[in-house]
Amino acid sequence: MNDSLVRQMRVLVLGEGAASGPWTQWFDEHARVARVRSLDEALQALSDQSFDLVVSSAEDFSFLPESMLAEQAGYTPIGADQGVWVVGADGATAWSNAYAERLPASLRQRIFQSCMEVLTDETCTAPLRCDLDTEDGKTFEVAITPLADPGGCGAAAAAVIRDATQARRFKRQLDAIDKAGRELLRLDADQIARLDMQERLSLLEQKIIRYTHDLLHFDNFTVFAIDRKTNKLELVLASGMPSEVKAIDLFAYAEGNGISGYVAATGHSYICPDVTQDPRYIRGLSNARSSLTVPLHVNDQIVGVFNVESVRVNGFTEEDRQFAQLFGRNIAIALHVLELLVSERHTTTGRMGKDIMAEVTGPLNDVLTELETLVEDYLGIDDLRHRLRKLSEHVVAVRDTLKQATSPGLGLLTPRTPRATRIDPLLKDKRVLIVDDEDMIRETVRDVLAGYGCRVDIAADGDEALGLIARHAYDLVLSDIKLPTKNGYEIFAATKAANPKTPVMLMTGFGYDPNHAIVRANREGLTAVLFKPFKVDQLLGEIRTAIRSNPAS
């Protein structure tokens, strides 16, 4: 019965590769076979006739649209790595290939039961698809197609089995990375609302490290961001890497800047299977044997690189590269969102200031001109001239106030802050360096601290600050993080190199630090961060705490 069942089956064989395979040779002897050489011929044959099975080599089948097969005849594609099992209505095996015969007995039993359910269900006309898990953790996709009763020889069910373990694992990993990406981008949503900016940056760092470890199982990695002004790769964070990586200067150039520089310049991912054989590799992890480096993309722009190292030769696969690149996009977006907020806030404030001044300054100047004309017209009427002069002074005050209000320095510490005249014994004769490129901030902080007895030096840029740090011993250094020529981390590092005990405080008027000075310095003993605008009491409180905690400075 089974042999006659198979003999009634109509089989379509596509391509030269399939024609010489063991399956098609068997079908030649036991079934009715039609052969076609091209995809067009196959589609025409499927349109003209009814077939029970389509057989093709993997290469040829890749060009045969599965959806079209399903629409036309309900066929299930069969590849070389798939099992085929045909079960008759009497429960006997009509035919099975070697792959199907090697399946575990428990799995074969479940497939057999599903085939019998299809055979006994008269309403089942379409393929039944299901996933079956085995005790050893594998997952198999099974598609069972009811075959028509060929020539009155009895119905049958054809099961196609494929090992989907890797595909399922890949999908679960993608889903986990997608979820992690959403978590990274929730930085300004839930708990973030009650954190200051330094805590937000620290939380971002913790999340990236946790997800990289838990999802990708990478323990030794660095994240670099590209400084667009200098093309330098600035270290954002490092996990499991030696402190020496901070001292390596890398730039986004294809040659002479290691693998990270190459990836940042070209945008191409890079797997280094053996670091001892790759001239581009620059030593990071002391016992590293292989590395994986992917670009961080936001839209079409490369904003940094994600570099991972392993103590094993050939420690990374193509799958690792794909996952790292996907997760890298989430890292890039999380960092870039913060940077965009800064850019938007800064440029919006500046644009508003220019718009306001453009709208108001002209009319105010016209009023001043008119007042001066009236003063000249009313010679001899001193009382009126005096009142007109007062009006002019008020208009000038309004104009200057608007100018201050729309300048980038608004709200930090203004000259209107009351000056202290009482000497503080804790601060008396303490030598303090103030570094900021905004005149008003630099001079205002100097005046406040001088009023409490400090000896204050000021610097307008990073180079000037480094010169003063090299020449003088300071009890405290207070620096902005965004400076001409240098950044806040470089000021911090120079101060600690001169005297590790010297307290350093950083100031920022932004929600994000493009050079990541706060995150980096915070790991190395940063005393405090002041987020502008801040009040005099807050400034003095932080300085007193710093001085008090280091009485020998």
Buried (B, 14 or more C-beta within 10 A) or exposed (E): EBEBBBBBBBBBBBBEBBBEBEBBEEBBEBBBBBBBEEBEBBBEBBEEEEBBBBBBBBEBBEEBEEEBBBEBBEBBBBEBEBBBBBBBBEEEBBBBBEBBEEBEEEBBEBBBEBBBEBBEEEEBEEBBEEEBEBEEEBBBBBBBBBBEEBEEBBBBBBBBBBBBBEEBEBEEBEEBBEEBBEBBEEBEEEEBEEEEBBEBBBBBBEBBBEBBBEBBEBBBBBBBBBBEEEBBBBBBBBBBBEEEBBEBEBBBBEEEBBBBBBBBBBBEBBBBBEBEEBEBBBEBBEEBBBBBBBBBBBEEEBBBBBBBBBEEEEBBEEEBBBBBBBBBBBBBBBBBBBBEBBBEBBEEBEEEBEEBBEEBEEEBEEBBEBBEEBBEEBEEEEEEBEEBEEBBEEBEEEBEEBBBBBBBBBEBBBEEBEEBEEEBEBBEEBBBBBBBBBEBBBBBBBBBBBBBBBBBBBBBBBEBBBEBBEEEEBBBBBBBBBBEEBBBBBBBBBBBEBBEEBBBBBBBBBBBBBBBBBBBBBBBEBBBBBBBBBEBEEBBEBBBBBBEEBEEB
